Amino acid sequence: MGEKRRKNGTLITQGGLLSAFSIGIALLTLIRHIPATNIIGDEGSGYYCGAYELYMVLLFLAAHSLPDAMGKLIAVRVNRGQYKNANQVFRAGLFFCLSAGILLGGFLFLFSNGIADGILKMSLSRLAMQCLAPALFLSLMASAFRGYFQGMGSMMPTSASKLVGAVIQFVMCLVVGYMVCSYGKKAAMVLNEASYGPSFGAAGVAVGIAVGELFALAFLFLLYSAYNRTFKRQMVRDTTKELESMTSLFGLIGMTMLPFLVNGLLLHSNVLLNQIIYNHGLLSKEQAVLATEYGIYYGKYHILIGIPIAVLTVMAGNFLNVYGKLITRENYHHARRLFTDSLKEILVVSGISTLVLMIISGSFVEILYKGDSVTAIKMLRMGSIAIVFYGLALLSGAALQGYGKIWFSTVTILAGLVVQAVLLKVLMSVTELGIYSVVIANIVFPLVIFVGNLLFLKKCQE
């Protein structure tokens, strides 16, 4: 096993170039929030948070694991020489994304006022929501093309397109965010509404997201156009007479992605759920104050702890790739040793990250950010331990997936959300902690998931 570990390297290096791409994209996506927060301010970050997290929830609702599901179904048919049926899968996925993009994008655009006022209790988030509606459509369409290439046996178009999108988003979020925020500040002076500047800035950052998704989709379409000539020749040689129906393929795609979709949806609704509970619990406060408080939490605390968590997520994915194969081969002895070794690596990376943020959080925040630094520093010193719990939750969840028990992981995530929501409500009702209640709830959320995962893992190993 030691020999195998040396050959495979650490959990960070095991995935090779694709891991490097994944970490780079995740970090670029997170890091762009730092200068964006400086441009639109803590208040603007609060407006942006609600809109962006809702966008992510809708995106996960429709397309989480769609490229993987399509890729698996296309790959099976390509391996059998059924290129016509592989094309049918792609067409079904494309139609699904087109329909979902129109419906969900239209929903986000048309009902943004009701969502911002009634659910989020932050009316000035509506501008950012409306600007993110086309981004939702474009991102869904890109998912279908990524599934096509994954089915052809290549992950590089997926990674390359995400990198193109992330780079464009980084630039455009800052450029458009600054321009629109400046316009909003002028409008605020004329209309005597100080919050227009931050809310317009949040909308400008959202436009940058949409532009990045447009470039990613264009990049994928160009690759598809170039490769499709070869694929058409393969379809001509395909002697398959009976084509699979679109209806049956919709069902297959849905069943393949459903377990992962539910997990991703629950896991990524965490931040949005917290903001909704927080805003509803403090309706006596002005909207600008609520947006500023949550903007500090989201734009500073959440983003900074999110950087090591992004690395831990890639590590957990690399662990799953090896662990799942060992479980399939019933090599339980090596699987247990791999889990133990991986647990040590996760604890080292997450532990060092936690200590660094706790000890030098003051320097980090003051160097990287403008605005309120005292609150953000307190949050990091209090809540950086969440990084360790997220690492443990991700690794134990990956182990459950390795056993094919992804629904067990779904139960623990749901339990984490319920416990977190109840705790946040109680803390806001009986204490004066305010926004720090959200930090405590964010610590408890992954801890509950980890404990639940361990209990289910014990059952799997009996």
PyMOL commands that set and color helices and strands:
alter all, ss='L'
color gray80, all
select helices_A, chain A and resi 2-8+16-31+33-63+66-79+83-110+112-119+123-151+156-191+196-237+246-267+270-281+287-328+332-368+374-383+386-402+406-430+436-461
alter helices_A, ss='H'
color red, helices_A
deselect
rebuild
show_as cartoon
